[in-house]
Amino acid sequence: MIDDIFEAVFDVLLGFIPNVVLGAIALVVGLVTTAVGIATLSDPGMAGEALTIVGLSVVAGVLILWRR
């Protein structure tokens, strides 16, 4: 029941926000994630590598969608 209410609210809110704005937000999040991943590459573990890959994937996805 509560998930239906949240779904309706999110559909209404996302209907007012243009796709370009959502893409710009995703681009900024991807760039920040990439920067944090690059900064933590020297730390042990694979967190830096994972953040870099996720960030670059988000940036590439947004740029590919904007190209269309």
CHARMM internal coordinates of N, CA and C (Angstrom, degrees):
IC EDIT
DIST 1 N 1 CA 1.4488
DIST 1 CA 1 C 1.5286
ANGL 1 N 1 CA 1 C 111.23
DIST 1 C 2 N 1.3451
ANGL 1 CA 1 C 2 N 114.92
DIHE 1 N 1 CA 1 C 2 N -47.63
DIST 2 N 2 CA 1.4652
ANGL 1 C 2 N 2 CA 117.87
DIHE 1 CA 1 C 2 N 2 CA -178.10
DIST 2 CA 2 C 1.5234
ANGL 2 N 2 CA 2 C 111.29
DIHE 1 C 2 N 2 CA 2 C -68.22
DIST 2 C 3 N 1.3385
ANGL 2 CA 2 C 3 N 117.39
DIHE 2 N 2 CA 2 C 3 N -31.34
DIST 3 N 3 CA 1.4569
ANGL 2 C 3 N 3 CA 119.54
DIHE 2 CA 2 C 3 N 3 CA 179.00
DIST 3 CA 3 C 1.5238
ANGL 3 N 3 CA 3 C 111.63
DIHE 2 C 3 N 3 CA 3 C -69.02
DIST 3 C 4 N 1.3183
ANGL 3 CA 3 C 4 N 118.01
DIHE 3 N 3 CA 3 C 4 N -30.71
DIST 4 N 4 CA 1.4608
ANGL 3 C 4 N 4 CA 120.70
DIHE 3 CA 3 C 4 N 4 CA 175.31
DIST 4 CA 4 C 1.5260
ANGL 4 N 4 CA 4 C 111.36
DIHE 3 C 4 N 4 CA 4 C -67.03
DIST 4 C 5 N 1.3146
ANGL 4 CA 4 C 5 N 116.47
DIHE 4 N 4 CA 4 C 5 N -38.24
DIST 5 N 5 CA 1.4698
ANGL 4 C 5 N 5 CA 120.67
DIHE 4 CA 4 C 5 N 5 CA 178.02
DIST 5 CA 5 C 1.5207
ANGL 5 N 5 CA 5 C 110.12
DIHE 4 C 5 N 5 CA 5 C -66.02
DIST 5 C 6 N 1.3581
ANGL 5 CA 5 C 6 N 116.58
DIHE 5 N 5 CA 5 C 6 N -46.27
DIST 6 N 6 CA 1.4631
ANGL 5 C 6 N 6 CA 119.78
DIHE 5 CA 5 C 6 N 6 CA 179.13
DIST 6 CA 6 C 1.5219
ANGL 6 N 6 CA 6 C 111.19
DIHE 5 C 6 N 6 CA 6 C -63.29
DIST 6 C 7 N 1.3206
ANGL 6 CA 6 C 7 N 117.56
DIHE 6 N 6 CA 6 C 7 N -38.98
DIST 7 N 7 CA 1.4602
ANGL 6 C 7 N 7 CA 120.76
DIHE 6 CA 6 C 7 N 7 CA 179.52
DIST 7 CA 7 C 1.5268
ANGL 7 N 7 CA 7 C 110.54
DIHE 6 C 7 N 7 CA 7 C -63.05
DIST 7 C 8 N 1.3055
ANGL 7 CA 7 C 8 N 117.51
DIHE 7 N 7 CA 7 C 8 N -42.43
DIST 8 N 8 CA 1.4593
ANGL 7 C 8 N 8 CA 121.05
DIHE 7 CA 7 C 8 N 8 CA 179.51
DIST 8 CA 8 C 1.5284
ANGL 8 N 8 CA 8 C 110.94
DIHE 7 C 8 N 8 CA 8 C -65.21
DIST 8 C 9 N 1.3286
ANGL 8 CA 8 C 9 N 116.75
DIHE 8 N 8 CA 8 C 9 N -42.22
DIST 9 N 9 CA 1.4659
ANGL 8 C 9 N 9 CA 120.57
DIHE 8 CA 8 C 9 N 9 CA 179.79
DIST 9 CA 9 C 1.5233
ANGL 9 N 9 CA 9 C 110.50
DIHE 8 C 9 N 9 CA 9 C -65.42
DIST 9 C 10 N 1.3444
ANGL 9 CA 9 C 10 N 117.85
DIHE 9 N 9 CA 9 C 10 N -44.57
DIST 10 N 10 CA 1.4576
ANGL 9 C 10 N 10 CA 120.60
DIHE 9 CA 9 C 10 N 10 CA 179.54
DIST 10 CA 10 C 1.5215
ANGL 10 N 10 CA 10 C 111.64
DIHE 9 C 10 N 10 CA 10 C -65.31
DIST 10 C 11 N 1.3343
ANGL 10 CA 10 C 11 N 118.09
DIHE 10 N 10 CA 10 C 11 N -36.95
DIST 11 N 11 CA 1.4615
ANGL 10 C 11 N 11 CA 120.36
DIHE 10 CA 10 C 11 N 11 CA 177.62
DIST 11 CA 11 C 1.5195
ANGL 11 N 11 CA 11 C 111.06
DIHE 10 C 11 N 11 CA 11 C -63.14
DIST 11 C 12 N 1.3121
ANGL 11 CA 11 C 12 N 116.73
DIHE 11 N 11 CA 11 C 12 N -41.05
DIST 12 N 12 CA 1.4632
ANGL 11 C 12 N 12 CA 120.44
DIHE 11 CA 11 C 12 N 12 CA 179.37
DIST 12 CA 12 C 1.5247
ANGL 12 N 12 CA 12 C 110.36
DIHE 11 C 12 N 12 CA 12 C -67.65
DIST 12 C 13 N 1.3345
ANGL 12 CA 12 C 13 N 116.97
DIHE 12 N 12 CA 12 C 13 N -45.78
DIST 13 N 13 CA 1.4660
ANGL 12 C 13 N 13 CA 120.25
DIHE 12 CA 12 C 13 N 13 CA -179.15
DIST 13 CA 13 C 1.5202
ANGL 13 N 13 CA 13 C 112.11
DIHE 12 C 13 N 13 CA 13 C -65.14
DIST 13 C 14 N 1.3252
ANGL 13 CA 13 C 14 N 117.63
DIHE 13 N 13 CA 13 C 14 N -42.84
DIST 14 N 14 CA 1.4578
ANGL 13 C 14 N 14 CA 120.34
DIHE 13 CA 13 C 14 N 14 CA 180.00
DIST 14 CA 14 C 1.5191
ANGL 14 N 14 CA 14 C 112.00
DIHE 13 C 14 N 14 CA 14 C -71.30
DIST 14 C 15 N 1.3104
ANGL 14 CA 14 C 15 N 117.09
DIHE 14 N 14 CA 14 C 15 N -21.04
DIST 15 N 15 CA 1.4597
ANGL 14 C 15 N 15 CA 120.25
DIHE 14 CA 14 C 15 N 15 CA 176.25
DIST 15 CA 15 C 1.5206
ANGL 15 N 15 CA 15 C 112.28
DIHE 14 C 15 N 15 CA 15 C -68.99
DIST 15 C 16 N 1.3191
ANGL 15 CA 15 C 16 N 117.65
DIHE 15 N 15 CA 15 C 16 N -26.28
DIST 16 N 16 CA 1.4603
ANGL 15 C 16 N 16 CA 121.74
DIHE 15 CA 15 C 16 N 16 CA -179.62
DIST 16 CA 16 C 1.5272
ANGL 16 N 16 CA 16 C 112.95
DIHE 15 C 16 N 16 CA 16 C -86.18
DIST 16 C 17 N 1.3315
ANGL 16 CA 16 C 17 N 117.55
DIHE 16 N 16 CA 16 C 17 N -18.54
DIST 17 N 17 CA 1.4592
ANGL 16 C 17 N 17 CA 121.18
DIHE 16 CA 16 C 17 N 17 CA -177.25
DIST 17 CA 17 C 1.5271
ANGL 17 N 17 CA 17 C 108.50
DIHE 16 C 17 N 17 CA 17 C -96.58
DIST 17 C 18 N 1.3375
ANGL 17 CA 17 C 18 N 117.69
DIHE 17 N 17 CA 17 C 18 N 124.01
DIST 18 N 18 CA 1.4667
ANGL 17 C 18 N 18 CA 119.23
DIHE 17 CA 17 C 18 N 18 CA 179.74
DIST 18 CA 18 C 1.5332
ANGL 18 N 18 CA 18 C 111.60
DIHE 17 C 18 N 18 CA 18 C -66.62
DIST 18 C 19 N 1.3217
ANGL 18 CA 18 C 19 N 115.88
DIHE 18 N 18 CA 18 C 19 N 155.75
DIST 19 N 19 CA 1.4607
ANGL 18 C 19 N 19 CA 120.93
DIHE 18 CA 18 C 19 N 19 CA -179.62
DIST 19 CA 19 C 1.5183
ANGL 19 N 19 CA 19 C 112.23
DIHE 18 C 19 N 19 CA 19 C -63.96
DIST 19 C 20 N 1.3241
ANGL 19 CA 19 C 20 N 117.61
DIHE 19 N 19 CA 19 C 20 N -28.98
DIST 20 N 20 CA 1.4636
ANGL 19 C 20 N 20 CA 120.61
DIHE 19 CA 19 C 20 N 20 CA 179.47
DIST 20 CA 20 C 1.5203
ANGL 20 N 20 CA 20 C 110.21
DIHE 19 C 20 N 20 CA 20 C -65.27
DIST 20 C 21 N 1.3147
ANGL 20 CA 20 C 21 N 117.36
DIHE 20 N 20 CA 20 C 21 N -39.09
DIST 21 N 21 CA 1.4602
ANGL 20 C 21 N 21 CA 120.99
DIHE 20 CA 20 C 21 N 21 CA 179.25
DIST 21 CA 21 C 1.5275
ANGL 21 N 21 CA 21 C 110.40
DIHE 20 C 21 N 21 CA 21 C -67.32
DIST 21 C 22 N 1.3205
ANGL 21 CA 21 C 22 N 117.08
DIHE 21 N 21 CA 21 C 22 N -43.08
DIST 22 N 22 CA 1.4635
ANGL 21 C 22 N 22 CA 120.16
DIHE 21 CA 21 C 22 N 22 CA 177.23
DIST 22 CA 22 C 1.5245
ANGL 22 N 22 CA 22 C 110.82
DIHE 21 C 22 N 22 CA 22 C -63.08
DIST 22 C 23 N 1.3271
ANGL 22 CA 22 C 23 N 117.07
DIHE 22 N 22 CA 22 C 23 N -38.36
DIST 23 N 23 CA 1.4579
ANGL 22 C 23 N 23 CA 120.59
DIHE 22 CA 22 C 23 N 23 CA 176.97
DIST 23 CA 23 C 1.5191
ANGL 23 N 23 CA 23 C 111.93
DIHE 22 C 23 N 23 CA 23 C -65.57
DIST 23 C 24 N 1.3289
ANGL 23 CA 23 C 24 N 116.75
DIHE 23 N 23 CA 23 C 24 N -39.92
DIST 24 N 24 CA 1.4625
ANGL 23 C 24 N 24 CA 120.25
DIHE 23 CA 23 C 24 N 24 CA 178.24
DIST 24 CA 24 C 1.5281
ANGL 24 N 24 CA 24 C 111.12
DIHE 23 C 24 N 24 CA 24 C -64.75
DIST 24 C 25 N 1.3202
ANGL 24 CA 24 C 25 N 116.62
DIHE 24 N 24 CA 24 C 25 N -39.50
DIST 25 N 25 CA 1.4669
ANGL 24 C 25 N 25 CA 120.23
DIHE 24 CA 24 C 25 N 25 CA 177.48
DIST 25 CA 25 C 1.5217
ANGL 25 N 25 CA 25 C 109.99
DIHE 24 C 25 N 25 CA 25 C -65.01
DIST 25 C 26 N 1.3248
ANGL 25 CA 25 C 26 N 117.25
DIHE 25 N 25 CA 25 C 26 N -42.73
DIST 26 N 26 CA 1.4631
ANGL 25 C 26 N 26 CA 120.79
DIHE 25 CA 25 C 26 N 26 CA 178.48
DIST 26 CA 26 C 1.5252
ANGL 26 N 26 CA 26 C 111.00
DIHE 25 C 26 N 26 CA 26 C -65.00
DIST 26 C 27 N 1.3323
ANGL 26 CA 26 C 27 N 117.06
DIHE 26 N 26 CA 26 C 27 N -36.69
DIST 27 N 27 CA 1.4620
ANGL 26 C 27 N 27 CA 120.82
DIHE 26 CA 26 C 27 N 27 CA 178.06
DIST 27 CA 27 C 1.5188
ANGL 27 N 27 CA 27 C 110.96
DIHE 26 C 27 N 27 CA 27 C -63.93
DIST 27 C 28 N 1.3138
ANGL 27 CA 27 C 28 N 117.00
DIHE 27 N 27 CA 27 C 28 N -44.28
DIST 28 N 28 CA 1.4698
ANGL 27 C 28 N 28 CA 120.89
DIHE 27 CA 27 C 28 N 28 CA 179.19
DIST 28 CA 28 C 1.5261
ANGL 28 N 28 CA 28 C 110.17
DIHE 27 C 28 N 28 CA 28 C -64.96
DIST 28 C 29 N 1.3215
ANGL 28 CA 28 C 29 N 117.18
DIHE 28 N 28 CA 28 C 29 N -43.02
DIST 29 N 29 CA 1.4700
ANGL 28 C 29 N 29 CA 120.39
DIHE 28 CA 28 C 29 N 29 CA 178.40
DIST 29 CA 29 C 1.5225
ANGL 29 N 29 CA 29 C 110.30
DIHE 28 C 29 N 29 CA 29 C -62.46
DIST 29 C 30 N 1.3144
ANGL 29 CA 29 C 30 N 117.40
DIHE 29 N 29 CA 29 C 30 N -40.96
DIST 30 N 30 CA 1.4572
ANGL 29 C 30 N 30 CA 120.99
DIHE 29 CA 29 C 30 N 30 CA 178.05
DIST 30 CA 30 C 1.5170
ANGL 30 N 30 CA 30 C 112.74
DIHE 29 C 30 N 30 CA 30 C -64.32
DIST 30 C 31 N 1.3312
ANGL 30 CA 30 C 31 N 116.71
DIHE 30 N 30 CA 30 C 31 N -41.31
DIST 31 N 31 CA 1.4619
ANGL 30 C 31 N 31 CA 120.30
DIHE 30 CA 30 C 31 N 31 CA 178.24
DIST 31 CA 31 C 1.5218
ANGL 31 N 31 CA 31 C 111.75
DIHE 30 C 31 N 31 CA 31 C -66.15
DIST 31 C 32 N 1.3248
ANGL 31 CA 31 C 32 N 117.06
DIHE 31 N 31 CA 31 C 32 N -40.79
DIST 32 N 32 CA 1.4689
ANGL 31 C 32 N 32 CA 120.47
DIHE 31 CA 31 C 32 N 32 CA 178.24
DIST 32 CA 32 C 1.5214
ANGL 32 N 32 CA 32 C 110.22
DIHE 31 C 32 N 32 CA 32 C -66.26
DIST 32 C 33 N 1.3161
ANGL 32 CA 32 C 33 N 117.28
DIHE 32 N 32 CA 32 C 33 N -42.48
DIST 33 N 33 CA 1.4662
ANGL 32 C 33 N 33 CA 120.70
DIHE 32 CA 32 C 33 N 33 CA 178.86
DIST 33 CA 33 C 1.5245
ANGL 33 N 33 CA 33 C 110.71
DIHE 32 C 33 N 33 CA 33 C -62.62
DIST 33 C 34 N 1.3233
ANGL 33 CA 33 C 34 N 117.15
DIHE 33 N 33 CA 33 C 34 N -40.70
DIST 34 N 34 CA 1.4592
ANGL 33 C 34 N 34 CA 120.77
DIHE 33 CA 33 C 34 N 34 CA 177.32
DIST 34 CA 34 C 1.5148
ANGL 34 N 34 CA 34 C 111.21
DIHE 33 C 34 N 34 CA 34 C -64.06
DIST 34 C 35 N 1.3262
ANGL 34 CA 34 C 35 N 117.10
DIHE 34 N 34 CA 34 C 35 N -42.61
DIST 35 N 35 CA 1.4621
ANGL 34 C 35 N 35 CA 120.72
DIHE 34 CA 34 C 35 N 35 CA 179.86
DIST 35 CA 35 C 1.5257
ANGL 35 N 35 CA 35 C 111.55
DIHE 34 C 35 N 35 CA 35 C -63.52
DIST 35 C 36 N 1.3169
ANGL 35 CA 35 C 36 N 116.64
DIHE 35 N 35 CA 35 C 36 N -42.71
DIST 36 N 36 CA 1.4662
ANGL 35 C 36 N 36 CA 120.05
DIHE 35 CA 35 C 36 N 36 CA 177.84
DIST 36 CA 36 C 1.5207
ANGL 36 N 36 CA 36 C 110.07
DIHE 35 C 36 N 36 CA 36 C -65.93
DIST 36 C 37 N 1.3096
ANGL 36 CA 36 C 37 N 118.04
DIHE 36 N 36 CA 36 C 37 N -39.83
DIST 37 N 37 CA 1.4579
ANGL 36 C 37 N 37 CA 121.40
DIHE 36 CA 36 C 37 N 37 CA 178.11
DIST 37 CA 37 C 1.5083
ANGL 37 N 37 CA 37 C 112.40
DIHE 36 C 37 N 37 CA 37 C -63.37
DIST 37 C 38 N 1.3289
ANGL 37 CA 37 C 38 N 117.02
DIHE 37 N 37 CA 37 C 38 N -41.87
DIST 38 N 38 CA 1.4583
ANGL 37 C 38 N 38 CA 120.44
DIHE 37 CA 37 C 38 N 38 CA 178.57
DIST 38 CA 38 C 1.5253
ANGL 38 N 38 CA 38 C 110.49
DIHE 37 C 38 N 38 CA 38 C -66.92
DIST 38 C 39 N 1.3214
ANGL 38 CA 38 C 39 N 116.69
DIHE 38 N 38 CA 38 C 39 N -37.43
DIST 39 N 39 CA 1.4603
ANGL 38 C 39 N 39 CA 119.89
DIHE 38 CA 38 C 39 N 39 CA 179.46
DIST 39 CA 39 C 1.5264
ANGL 39 N 39 CA 39 C 112.13
DIHE 38 C 39 N 39 CA 39 C -67.13
DIST 39 C 40 N 1.3216
ANGL 39 CA 39 C 40 N 117.88
DIHE 39 N 39 CA 39 C 40 N -27.03
DIST 40 N 40 CA 1.4625
ANGL 39 C 40 N 40 CA 120.69
DIHE 39 CA 39 C 40 N 40 CA -177.59
DIST 40 CA 40 C 1.5306
ANGL 40 N 40 CA 40 C 112.55
DIHE 39 C 40 N 40 CA 40 C -103.39
DIST 40 C 41 N 1.3248
ANGL 40 CA 40 C 41 N 118.06
DIHE 40 N 40 CA 40 C 41 N 15.01
DIST 41 N 41 CA 1.4613
ANGL 40 C 41 N 41 CA 120.14
DIHE 40 CA 40 C 41 N 41 CA 179.53
DIST 41 CA 41 C 1.5228
ANGL 41 N 41 CA 41 C 112.11
DIHE 40 C 41 N 41 CA 41 C -64.50
DIST 41 C 42 N 1.3229
ANGL 41 CA 41 C 42 N 117.57
DIHE 41 N 41 CA 41 C 42 N -31.68
DIST 42 N 42 CA 1.4607
ANGL 41 C 42 N 42 CA 119.84
DIHE 41 CA 41 C 42 N 42 CA -176.34
DIST 42 CA 42 C 1.5292
ANGL 42 N 42 CA 42 C 112.56
DIHE 41 C 42 N 42 CA 42 C -79.17
DIST 42 C 43 N 1.3088
ANGL 42 CA 42 C 43 N 117.86
DIHE 42 N 42 CA 42 C 43 N -14.74
DIST 43 N 43 CA 1.4626
ANGL 42 C 43 N 43 CA 120.61
DIHE 42 CA 42 C 43 N 43 CA 178.76
DIST 43 CA 43 C 1.5221
ANGL 43 N 43 CA 43 C 110.11
DIHE 42 C 43 N 43 CA 43 C -72.14
DIST 43 C 44 N 1.3284
ANGL 43 CA 43 C 44 N 116.91
DIHE 43 N 43 CA 43 C 44 N 150.03
DIST 44 N 44 CA 1.4714
ANGL 43 C 44 N 44 CA 118.53
DIHE 43 CA 43 C 44 N 44 CA 176.74
DIST 44 CA 44 C 1.5304
ANGL 44 N 44 CA 44 C 110.62
DIHE 43 C 44 N 44 CA 44 C -67.88
DIST 44 C 45 N 1.2850
ANGL 44 CA 44 C 45 N 115.54
DIHE 44 N 44 CA 44 C 45 N 153.08
DIST 45 N 45 CA 1.4676
ANGL 44 C 45 N 45 CA 120.27
DIHE 44 CA 44 C 45 N 45 CA -176.88
DIST 45 CA 45 C 1.5062
ANGL 45 N 45 CA 45 C 109.80
DIHE 44 C 45 N 45 CA 45 C 100.35
DIST 45 C 46 N 1.2994
ANGL 45 CA 45 C 46 N 114.82
DIHE 45 N 45 CA 45 C 46 N 179.62
DIST 46 N 46 CA 1.4594
ANGL 45 C 46 N 46 CA 119.34
DIHE 45 CA 45 C 46 N 46 CA -175.94
DIST 46 CA 46 C 1.5235
ANGL 46 N 46 CA 46 C 112.51
DIHE 45 C 46 N 46 CA 46 C -112.27
DIST 46 C 47 N 1.3243
ANGL 46 CA 46 C 47 N 117.77
DIHE 46 N 46 CA 46 C 47 N 17.96
DIST 47 N 47 CA 1.4618
ANGL 46 C 47 N 47 CA 120.00
DIHE 46 CA 46 C 47 N 47 CA -178.56
DIST 47 CA 47 C 1.5248
ANGL 47 N 47 CA 47 C 111.17
DIHE 46 C 47 N 47 CA 47 C -65.74
DIST 47 C 48 N 1.3259
ANGL 47 CA 47 C 48 N 117.59
DIHE 47 N 47 CA 47 C 48 N -41.93
DIST 48 N 48 CA 1.4601
ANGL 47 C 48 N 48 CA 120.88
DIHE 47 CA 47 C 48 N 48 CA 179.82
DIST 48 CA 48 C 1.5129
ANGL 48 N 48 CA 48 C 112.45
DIHE 47 C 48 N 48 CA 48 C -63.03
DIST 48 C 49 N 1.3220
ANGL 48 CA 48 C 49 N 115.70
DIHE 48 N 48 CA 48 C 49 N -43.18
DIST 49 N 49 CA 1.4598
ANGL 48 C 49 N 49 CA 119.74
DIHE 48 CA 48 C 49 N 49 CA 179.46
DIST 49 CA 49 C 1.5262
ANGL 49 N 49 CA 49 C 111.08
DIHE 48 C 49 N 49 CA 49 C -65.02
DIST 49 C 50 N 1.3134
ANGL 49 CA 49 C 50 N 115.85
DIHE 49 N 49 CA 49 C 50 N -42.76
DIST 50 N 50 CA 1.4675
ANGL 49 C 50 N 50 CA 119.86
DIHE 49 CA 49 C 50 N 50 CA -179.32
DIST 50 CA 50 C 1.5271
ANGL 50 N 50 CA 50 C 111.10
DIHE 49 C 50 N 50 CA 50 C -64.81
DIST 50 C 51 N 1.3356
ANGL 50 CA 50 C 51 N 117.29
DIHE 50 N 50 CA 50 C 51 N -43.64
DIST 51 N 51 CA 1.4619
ANGL 50 C 51 N 51 CA 120.09
DIHE 50 CA 50 C 51 N 51 CA 179.50
DIST 51 CA 51 C 1.5221
ANGL 51 N 51 CA 51 C 111.33
DIHE 50 C 51 N 51 CA 51 C -64.61
DIST 51 C 52 N 1.3292
ANGL 51 CA 51 C 52 N 116.73
DIHE 51 N 51 CA 51 C 52 N -38.92
DIST 52 N 52 CA 1.4566
ANGL 51 C 52 N 52 CA 120.03
DIHE 51 CA 51 C 52 N 52 CA 179.13
DIST 52 CA 52 C 1.5263
ANGL 52 N 52 CA 52 C 110.91
DIHE 51 C 52 N 52 CA 52 C -64.43
DIST 52 C 53 N 1.3159
ANGL 52 CA 52 C 53 N 116.70
DIHE 52 N 52 CA 52 C 53 N -44.18
DIST 53 N 53 CA 1.4723
ANGL 52 C 53 N 53 CA 120.19
DIHE 52 CA 52 C 53 N 53 CA -179.56
DIST 53 CA 53 C 1.5268
ANGL 53 N 53 CA 53 C 111.04
DIHE 52 C 53 N 53 CA 53 C -65.46
DIST 53 C 54 N 1.3231
ANGL 53 CA 53 C 54 N 116.82
DIHE 53 N 53 CA 53 C 54 N -43.49
DIST 54 N 54 CA 1.4729
ANGL 53 C 54 N 54 CA 119.93
DIHE 53 CA 53 C 54 N 54 CA 179.14
DIST 54 CA 54 C 1.5249
ANGL 54 N 54 CA 54 C 110.51
DIHE 53 C 54 N 54 CA 54 C -64.34
DIST 54 C 55 N 1.3199
ANGL 54 CA 54 C 55 N 117.02
DIHE 54 N 54 CA 54 C 55 N -44.80
DIST 55 N 55 CA 1.4627
ANGL 54 C 55 N 55 CA 120.56
DIHE 54 CA 54 C 55 N 55 CA -179.86
DIST 55 CA 55 C 1.5185
ANGL 55 N 55 CA 55 C 112.29
DIHE 54 C 55 N 55 CA 55 C -62.06
DIST 55 C 56 N 1.3354
ANGL 55 CA 55 C 56 N 116.78
DIHE 55 N 55 CA 55 C 56 N -45.37
DIST 56 N 56 CA 1.4611
ANGL 55 C 56 N 56 CA 119.72
DIHE 55 CA 55 C 56 N 56 CA 178.92
DIST 56 CA 56 C 1.5288
ANGL 56 N 56 CA 56 C 111.76
DIHE 55 C 56 N 56 CA 56 C -65.94
DIST 56 C 57 N 1.3144
ANGL 56 CA 56 C 57 N 117.09
DIHE 56 N 56 CA 56 C 57 N -34.26
DIST 57 N 57 CA 1.4655
ANGL 56 C 57 N 57 CA 120.49
DIHE 56 CA 56 C 57 N 57 CA 177.32
DIST 57 CA 57 C 1.5268
ANGL 57 N 57 CA 57 C 111.47
DIHE 56 C 57 N 57 CA 57 C -65.73
DIST 57 C 58 N 1.3171
ANGL 57 CA 57 C 58 N 116.40
DIHE 57 N 57 CA 57 C 58 N -41.43
DIST 58 N 58 CA 1.4726
ANGL 57 C 58 N 58 CA 120.05
DIHE 57 CA 57 C 58 N 58 CA 178.38
DIST 58 CA 58 C 1.5223
ANGL 58 N 58 CA 58 C 110.32
DIHE 57 C 58 N 58 CA 58 C -65.14
DIST 58 C 59 N 1.3274
ANGL 58 CA 58 C 59 N 116.74
DIHE 58 N 58 CA 58 C 59 N -45.26
DIST 59 N 59 CA 1.4700
ANGL 58 C 59 N 59 CA 120.25
DIHE 58 CA 58 C 59 N 59 CA 179.53
DIST 59 CA 59 C 1.5247
ANGL 59 N 59 CA 59 C 110.51
DIHE 58 C 59 N 59 CA 59 C -62.42
DIST 59 C 60 N 1.3237
ANGL 59 CA 59 C 60 N 117.18
DIHE 59 N 59 CA 59 C 60 N -45.50
DIST 60 N 60 CA 1.4674
ANGL 59 C 60 N 60 CA 120.29
DIHE 59 CA 59 C 60 N 60 CA 179.83
DIST 60 CA 60 C 1.5263
ANGL 60 N 60 CA 60 C 111.01
DIHE 59 C 60 N 60 CA 60 C -63.65
DIST 60 C 61 N 1.3227
ANGL 60 CA 60 C 61 N 117.34
DIHE 60 N 60 CA 60 C 61 N -40.37
DIST 61 N 61 CA 1.4589
ANGL 60 C 61 N 61 CA 120.10
DIHE 60 CA 60 C 61 N 61 CA 178.90
DIST 61 CA 61 C 1.5124
ANGL 61 N 61 CA 61 C 112.81
DIHE 60 C 61 N 61 CA 61 C -62.46
DIST 61 C 62 N 1.3176
ANGL 61 CA 61 C 62 N 116.40
DIHE 61 N 61 CA 61 C 62 N -42.91
DIST 62 N 62 CA 1.4645
ANGL 61 C 62 N 62 CA 119.81
DIHE 61 CA 61 C 62 N 62 CA 179.54
DIST 62 CA 62 C 1.5267
ANGL 62 N 62 CA 62 C 110.18
DIHE 61 C 62 N 62 CA 62 C -65.86
DIST 62 C 63 N 1.3204
ANGL 62 CA 62 C 63 N 116.99
DIHE 62 N 62 CA 62 C 63 N -43.72
DIST 63 N 63 CA 1.4530
ANGL 62 C 63 N 63 CA 119.34
DIHE 62 CA 62 C 63 N 63 CA -178.81
DIST 63 CA 63 C 1.5336
ANGL 63 N 63 CA 63 C 111.79
DIHE 62 C 63 N 63 CA 63 C -66.04
DIST 63 C 64 N 1.3208
ANGL 63 CA 63 C 64 N 117.21
DIHE 63 N 63 CA 63 C 64 N -36.87
DIST 64 N 64 CA 1.4754
ANGL 63 C 64 N 64 CA 120.30
DIHE 63 CA 63 C 64 N 64 CA 176.94
DIST 64 CA 64 C 1.5235
ANGL 64 N 64 CA 64 C 110.35
DIHE 63 C 64 N 64 CA 64 C -65.98
DIST 64 C 65 N 1.3286
ANGL 64 CA 64 C 65 N 117.63
DIHE 64 N 64 CA 64 C 65 N -42.13
DIST 65 N 65 CA 1.4674
ANGL 64 C 65 N 65 CA 119.63
DIHE 64 CA 64 C 65 N 65 CA 179.27
DIST 65 CA 65 C 1.5211
ANGL 65 N 65 CA 65 C 111.90
DIHE 64 C 65 N 65 CA 65 C -67.39
DIST 65 C 66 N 1.3374
ANGL 65 CA 65 C 66 N 117.42
DIHE 65 N 65 CA 65 C 66 N -35.18
DIST 66 N 66 CA 1.4737
ANGL 65 C 66 N 66 CA 119.52
DIHE 65 CA 65 C 66 N 66 CA 177.75
DIST 66 CA 66 C 1.5163
ANGL 66 N 66 CA 66 C 111.22
DIHE 65 C 66 N 66 CA 66 C -70.75
DIST 66 C 67 N 1.3078
ANGL 66 CA 66 C 67 N 117.97
DIHE 66 N 66 CA 66 C 67 N -27.65
DIST 67 N 67 CA 1.4614
ANGL 66 C 67 N 67 CA 121.46
DIHE 66 CA 66 C 67 N 67 CA -179.00
DIST 67 CA 67 C 1.5251
ANGL 67 N 67 CA 67 C 110.67
DIHE 66 C 67 N 67 CA 67 C -68.26
DIST 67 C 68 N 1.3229
ANGL 67 CA 67 C 68 N 117.06
DIHE 67 N 67 CA 67 C 68 N -31.40
DIST 68 N 68 CA 1.4740
ANGL 67 C 68 N 68 CA 120.95
DIHE 67 CA 67 C 68 N 68 CA -176.80
DIST 68 CA 68 C 1.4787
ANGL 68 N 68 CA 68 C 111.67
DIHE 67 C 68 N 68 CA 68 C -70.60
END
COOR INIT
IC SEED 1 N 1 CA 1 C
IC BUILD
